[in-house]
Amino acid sequence: MKPLAPVEPATRVVLGVSFFVVFLAAWAAVTFGGLVPRTFLADPLTMLQSGWTLLAKHGFLADIGMTVWRVVGGFLIATAIAVPLGVVMGAYKPIEAFFEPFVSFARYLPASAFIPLLILWAGIGEAQKLAVIFIGSFFQLVLMIAVSVGNTRRDLVEAAYTLGALDRGVVTRVLLPASAPEIAETLRMVLGWAWTYVIVAELIGASSGIGHMITDSQALLATDQIIFGIIVIGLIGLVTDFAFKAGNRKLFPWAQLK
């Protein structure tokens, strides 16, 4: 192995799958071997059986669909506002100077701390949960996108002006294409954070969703169901992550040449 040396795609797949195999083997050894009581950690087989029961008899697919809808809804609202604001902040330094202090302040505020206020303002319906995801995602997106746009190579901007481009043309023809791959990567990363916010929102005052199922399972000491819910979240996130990467490679082929 050498620092930053590329890995063949087949080798990458084998290494990635190998970790899951080792992890599953260690989990099975600890639980089937009796090193940890099943009350505290269910074994893989019991977890799968309970997961099938949840899906087949208790309508867990509806809970999964509700959680996915909340994540997508809240994240899209945050993205629709954060992307243009972040681009403008990165392109125009006076606008950045105006917004950045508040955005930097707000991004350190934990979204979960707003839940009591959001329940007071919006109740325990869908608006409250979407608001939690929005607060958790929006300020992170704005600042990261502004940094991506602001880091565009200066020589590209100067070359555009030399060729007669106007300010708007520099933004749309230089800054946006140059920073688009990084913006897409930012969206991919922050979407993962949005999943943590929705589960927190569903742990309080929810009647559906994966977080609601986990809360009910905790009251029953059903660690098998809790683990299954966590694994479902991870699988959805993994599929989404691979989809984002594939989409980024398709949409921004020039980024692969760097």
MIROBA-621672 format. One record per residue (C-alpha): residue in three letters; chain; x, y, z. Coordinates in nm, 3 decimals, padded with zeros to 5 digits. Each point is the difference from the previous one (the first is absolute). Layout:
# residues N
GUVEX lummi tordo       X       Y       Z
GUVEX   ala     A       X       Y       Z
...
# end
This chain:
# residues 258
GUVEX lummi tordo       X       Y       Z
GUVEX   met     A  00.000  00.000  00.000
GUVEX   lys     A  00.114  00.353 -00.083
GUVEX   pro     A -00.154  00.331  00.117
GUVEX   leu     A -00.275  00.118 -00.237
GUVEX   ala     A  00.063 -00.291 -00.236
GUVEX   pro     A -00.322 -00.095 -00.185
GUVEX   val     A -00.172 -00.332  00.064
GUVEX   glu     A -00.147 -00.215 -00.275
GUVEX   pro     A -00.384 -00.006  00.005
GUVEX   ala     A -00.012 -00.378  00.050
GUVEX   thr     A  00.247  00.022  00.289
GUVEX   arg     A -00.201  00.280  00.157
GUVEX   val     A -00.317 -00.212 -00.012
GUVEX   val     A  00.178 -00.300  00.154
GUVEX   leu     A  00.148  00.210  00.280
GUVEX   gly     A -00.333  00.168  00.072
GUVEX   val     A -00.189 -00.328  00.015
GUVEX   ser     A  00.275 -00.156  00.212
GUVEX   phe     A -00.054  00.251  00.278
GUVEX   phe     A -00.370 -00.087  00.021
GUVEX   val     A  00.085 -00.371  00.008
GUVEX   val     A  00.248  00.051  00.284
GUVEX   phe     A -00.246  00.220  00.188
GUVEX   leu     A -00.283 -00.253 -00.036
GUVEX   ala     A  00.228 -00.285  00.110
GUVEX   ala     A  00.108  00.192  00.311
GUVEX   trp     A -00.361  00.086  00.081
GUVEX   ala     A -00.107 -00.363 -00.037
GUVEX   ala     A  00.291 -00.125  00.210
GUVEX   val     A -00.078  00.241  00.284
GUVEX   thr     A -00.375 -00.070  00.007
GUVEX   phe     A -00.016 -00.372 -00.084
GUVEX   gly     A  00.295 -00.061  00.231
GUVEX   gly     A -00.190  00.145  00.294
GUVEX   leu     A  00.253  00.275  00.070
GUVEX   val     A -00.278  00.259 -00.005
GUVEX   pro     A -00.356 -00.068  00.124
GUVEX   arg     A -00.263  00.014 -00.275
GUVEX   thr     A -00.190  00.259  00.203
GUVEX   phe     A  00.280  00.246 -00.073
GUVEX   leu     A  00.100 -00.117 -00.349
GUVEX   ala     A -00.208 -00.230 -00.219
GUVEX   asp     A  00.174 -00.248 -00.227
GUVEX   pro     A -00.012  00.045 -00.382
GUVEX   leu     A -00.248 -00.283 -00.056
GUVEX   thr     A -00.251  00.127  00.256
GUVEX   met     A  00.039  00.349 -00.143
GUVEX   leu     A -00.084 -00.121 -00.351
GUVEX   gln     A -00.301 -00.198  00.123
GUVEX   ser     A -00.134  00.301  00.191
GUVEX   gly     A  00.063  00.222 -00.302
GUVEX   trp     A -00.203 -00.232 -00.221
GUVEX   thr     A -00.281  00.003  00.255
GUVEX   leu     A  00.005  00.381  00.006
GUVEX   leu     A -00.019  00.016 -00.379
GUVEX   ala     A -00.257 -00.276 -00.050
GUVEX   lys     A -00.236  00.050  00.293
GUVEX   his     A  00.049  00.344  00.153
GUVEX   gly     A  00.012  00.228 -00.304
GUVEX   phe     A  00.360  00.110  00.044
GUVEX   leu     A  00.023  00.079 -00.370
GUVEX   ala     A -00.243  00.287  00.059
GUVEX   asp     A  00.223  00.128  00.279
GUVEX   ile     A  00.302 -00.016 -00.230
GUVEX   gly     A -00.189  00.187 -00.272
GUVEX   met     A -00.108  00.270  00.244
GUVEX   thr     A  00.355  00.054  00.125
GUVEX   val     A  00.137  00.015 -00.355
GUVEX   trp     A -00.268  00.254 -00.093
GUVEX   arg     A  00.093  00.219  00.297
GUVEX   val     A  00.370 -00.012 -00.080
GUVEX   val     A -00.051  00.076 -00.369
GUVEX   gly     A -00.255  00.275  00.069
GUVEX   gly     A  00.202  00.183  00.263
GUVEX   phe     A  00.326 -00.039 -00.192
GUVEX   leu     A -00.146  00.125 -00.328
GUVEX   ile     A -00.144  00.308  00.170
GUVEX   ala     A  00.339  00.072  00.157
GUVEX   thr     A  00.179 -00.060 -00.330
GUVEX   ala     A -00.233  00.223 -00.201
GUVEX   ile     A  00.089  00.296  00.222
GUVEX   ala     A  00.356 -00.084  00.101
GUVEX   val     A  00.148 -00.060 -00.346
GUVEX   pro     A -00.083  00.340 -00.154
GUVEX   leu     A  00.086  00.182  00.322
GUVEX   gly     A  00.330 -00.186  00.031
GUVEX   val     A  00.089  00.072 -00.363
GUVEX   val     A -00.074  00.371  00.041
GUVEX   met     A  00.200  00.014  00.324
GUVEX   gly     A  00.297 -00.173 -00.161
GUVEX   ala     A -00.011  00.222 -00.308
GUVEX   tyr     A -00.054  00.339  00.165
GUVEX   lys     A  00.210  00.076  00.305
GUVEX   pro     A -00.220  00.285  00.137
GUVEX   ile     A -00.296 -00.240  00.012
GUVEX   glu     A  00.222 -00.259  00.165
GUVEX   ala     A  00.110  00.254  00.260
GUVEX   phe     A -00.365  00.077  00.074
GUVEX   phe     A -00.124 -00.357  00.041
GUVEX   glu     A  00.304 -00.199  00.116
GUVEX   pro     A  00.010  00.107  00.368
GUVEX   phe     A -00.360 -00.108  00.057
GUVEX   val     A  00.033 -00.319 -00.205
GUVEX   ser     A  00.319 -00.094  00.186
GUVEX   phe     A -00.179  00.064  00.329
GUVEX   ala     A -00.312 -00.193 -00.097
GUVEX   arg     A  00.177 -00.309 -00.133
GUVEX   tyr     A  00.134 -00.076  00.346
GUVEX   leu     A -00.348 -00.007  00.150
GUVEX   pro     A -00.117 -00.364  00.037
GUVEX   ala     A -00.320 -00.064 -00.191
GUVEX   ser     A -00.127 -00.222  00.279
GUVEX   ala     A  00.004  00.297  00.239
GUVEX   phe     A -00.271  00.164 -00.211
GUVEX   ile     A -00.243 -00.291  00.034
GUVEX   pro     A -00.181  00.137  00.310
GUVEX   leu     A -00.046  00.337 -00.170
GUVEX   leu     A -00.105 -00.157 -00.329
GUVEX   ile     A -00.258 -00.216  00.177
GUVEX   leu     A -00.132  00.317  00.166
GUVEX   trp     A -00.011  00.190 -00.329
GUVEX   ala     A -00.098 -00.274 -00.248
GUVEX   gly     A -00.138 -00.282  00.215
GUVEX   ile     A  00.111 -00.360 -00.043
GUVEX   gly     A -00.104 -00.034 -00.363
GUVEX   glu     A  00.210 -00.020 -00.314
GUVEX   ala     A  00.091  00.371  00.001
GUVEX   gln     A  00.196 -00.044  00.322
GUVEX   lys     A  00.202 -00.291 -00.136
GUVEX   leu     A  00.071  00.173 -00.330
GUVEX   ala     A  00.112  00.307  00.194
GUVEX   val     A  00.248 -00.204  00.205
GUVEX   ile     A  00.156 -00.140 -00.318
GUVEX   phe     A  00.003  00.345 -00.158
GUVEX   ile     A  00.177  00.160  00.296
GUVEX   gly     A  00.252 -00.281  00.021
GUVEX   ser     A  00.084  00.010 -00.371
GUVEX   phe     A -00.048  00.357 -00.121
GUVEX   phe     A  00.278  00.187  00.180
GUVEX   gln     A  00.256 -00.272 -00.065
GUVEX   leu     A -00.085  00.002 -00.370
GUVEX   val     A  00.017  00.376 -00.036
GUVEX   leu     A  00.346  00.035  00.148
GUVEX   met     A  00.151 -00.302 -00.174
GUVEX   ile     A -00.138  00.106 -00.339
GUVEX   ala     A  00.124  00.356  00.049
GUVEX   val     A  00.349 -00.133  00.075
GUVEX   ser     A -00.008 -00.225 -00.309
GUVEX   val     A -00.099  00.286 -00.229
GUVEX   gly     A  00.247  00.239  00.163
GUVEX   asn     A  00.287 -00.245 -00.055
GUVEX   thr     A -00.037  00.010 -00.379
GUVEX   arg     A  00.336  00.054 -00.167
GUVEX   arg     A  00.061  00.372 -00.043
GUVEX   asp     A  00.173 -00.045 -00.336
GUVEX   leu     A -00.324 -00.140 -00.147
GUVEX   val     A -00.188  00.309  00.112
GUVEX   glu     A  00.265  00.233 -00.139
GUVEX   ala     A  00.003 -00.187 -00.331
GUVEX   ala     A -00.380  00.037 -00.026
GUVEX   tyr     A  00.023  00.375  00.053
GUVEX   thr     A  00.281  00.021 -00.253
GUVEX   leu     A -00.222 -00.170 -00.255
GUVEX   gly     A -00.274  00.257  00.062
GUVEX   ala     A -00.229 -00.180  00.243
GUVEX   leu     A -00.232  00.207  00.217
GUVEX   asp     A -00.046 -00.055  00.374
GUVEX   arg     A -00.305 -00.219 -00.050
GUVEX   gly     A  00.182 -00.202 -00.264
GUVEX   val     A  00.291 -00.060  00.236
GUVEX   val     A -00.240 -00.142  00.258
GUVEX   thr     A -00.196 -00.221 -00.240
GUVEX   arg     A  00.281 -00.101 -00.239
GUVEX   val     A  00.299 -00.024  00.235
GUVEX   leu     A -00.083 -00.012  00.370
GUVEX   leu     A -00.296 -00.239 -00.024
GUVEX   pro     A  00.161 -00.259 -00.235
GUVEX   ala     A  00.325  00.009  00.197
GUVEX   ser     A -00.167 -00.048  00.338
GUVEX   ala     A -00.292 -00.222 -00.104
GUVEX   pro     A  00.180 -00.331  00.077
GUVEX   glu     A  00.090  00.122  00.350
GUVEX   ile     A -00.354  00.129  00.054
GUVEX   ala     A -00.135 -00.342 -00.095
GUVEX   glu     A  00.240 -00.167  00.244
GUVEX   thr     A -00.115  00.242  00.269
GUVEX   leu     A -00.362 -00.098 -00.064
GUVEX   arg     A  00.098 -00.367  00.026
GUVEX   met     A  00.170  00.047  00.336
GUVEX   val     A -00.266  00.221  00.157
GUVEX   leu     A -00.276 -00.239 -00.111
GUVEX   gly     A  00.163 -00.255  00.230
GUVEX   trp     A -00.026  00.247  00.288
GUVEX   ala     A -00.367  00.057 -00.081
GUVEX   trp     A -00.068 -00.364  00.088
GUVEX   thr     A  00.126  00.057  00.353
GUVEX   tyr     A -00.230  00.300  00.039
GUVEX   val     A -00.312 -00.184 -00.117
GUVEX   ile     A  00.055 -00.285  00.243
GUVEX   val     A  00.041  00.247  00.285
GUVEX   ala     A -00.319  00.176 -00.110
GUVEX   glu     A -00.187 -00.332 -00.013
GUVEX   leu     A  00.110 -00.102  00.347
GUVEX   ile     A -00.223  00.272  00.145
GUVEX   gly     A -00.369  00.040 -00.078
GUVEX   ala     A -00.015 -00.225 -00.306
GUVEX   ser     A -00.258 -00.267 -00.078
GUVEX   ser     A  00.183 -00.144 -00.302
GUVEX   gly     A  00.346 -00.034 -00.144
GUVEX   ile     A  00.315 -00.197  00.075
GUVEX   gly     A  00.077  00.212  00.305
GUVEX   his     A -00.346 -00.066  00.139
GUVEX   met     A  00.054 -00.375 -00.041
GUVEX   ile     A  00.335  00.023  00.177
GUVEX   thr     A -00.159  00.185  00.291
GUVEX   asp     A -00.273 -00.262  00.035
GUVEX   ser     A  00.260 -00.278 -00.018
GUVEX   gln     A  00.204  00.163  00.273
GUVEX   ala     A -00.298 -00.014  00.236
GUVEX   leu     A -00.026 -00.375 -00.071
GUVEX   leu     A  00.378 -00.058  00.028
GUVEX   ala     A -00.019 -00.137 -00.356
GUVEX   thr     A  00.360  00.056 -00.104
GUVEX   asp     A -00.054 -00.219 -00.307
GUVEX   gln     A -00.255  00.247 -00.138
GUVEX   ile     A  00.214  00.301  00.095
GUVEX   ile     A  00.300 -00.146 -00.181
GUVEX   phe     A -00.213 -00.085 -00.304
GUVEX   gly     A -00.126  00.360 -00.016
GUVEX   ile     A  00.354  00.135  00.022
GUVEX   ile     A  00.119 -00.239 -00.273
GUVEX   val     A -00.288  00.107 -00.227
GUVEX   ile     A  00.108  00.362  00.038
GUVEX   gly     A  00.357 -00.096 -00.084
GUVEX   leu     A -00.105 -00.197 -00.309
GUVEX   ile     A -00.214  00.286 -00.129
GUVEX   gly     A  00.287  00.238  00.058
GUVEX   leu     A  00.245 -00.231 -00.176
GUVEX   val     A -00.223 -00.033 -00.306
GUVEX   thr     A -00.055  00.377 -00.006
GUVEX   asp     A  00.372  00.063  00.032
GUVEX   phe     A  00.087 -00.227 -00.293
GUVEX   ala     A -00.279  00.160 -00.205
GUVEX   phe     A  00.138  00.346  00.073
GUVEX   lys     A  00.352 -00.106 -00.099
GUVEX   ala     A -00.121 -00.156 -00.324
GUVEX   gly     A -00.208  00.308 -00.079
GUVEX   asn     A  00.293  00.231  00.071
GUVEX   arg     A  00.226 -00.196 -00.234
GUVEX   lys     A -00.265  00.017 -00.271
GUVEX   leu     A -00.084  00.369  00.042
GUVEX   phe     A  00.353  00.133  00.058
GUVEX   pro     A  00.244 -00.207 -00.207
GUVEX   trp     A  00.253  00.282  00.001
GUVEX   ala     A  00.044 -00.044  00.376
GUVEX   gln     A  00.151 -00.346 -00.061
GUVEX   leu     A  00.286  00.159 -00.194
GUVEX   lys     A  00.139  00.189  00.298
# end
